[in-house]
Amino acid sequence: MLLCKKDLSALQRRSMRLFGGYMGLIVALTLIGRWVLEDGHPPKAAVYLLAILPGIPVALMMVLVGRYLAKESDEFVRLIVMQALLWGFGITLVVDVVMGGLSAYMPAMGRLLPLLSIDLFWGAGVVALRVLLWRSR
């Protein structure tokens, strides 16, 4: 099957390793931020810093994807990855809009999604990639 572990190029393997590392960093920074904020009342500057820190690996992931797409030599693989990213964005936007509407009536619902949006985006993108690859066989 296309893009199985044995069929990955060096660029794809390196990008996946960095991608996984960035995801782990996002989880770690988010958990540290939640732990600090739940445990006490940090200064306002620390709250801003804890809010910004998980965004840095997200930005790095976007740069990584852009670099990967620029360096990928196979047009078909590039097209499939771009379609999967668009599906990931689309699904995330739909869920965000629905959750935004629900949060107007149930305020507790609005606090769930910001931490899960990146997971939803990448999860939906991976599922879309698998479906697109399966469909193109």
Summary of the structure (lengths in Angstrom):
residues: 137
radius of gyration: 17.6
end to end distance: 8.4
largest distance: 55.2
contacts: 342
relative contact order: 0.11
helix: 85%
strand: 0%
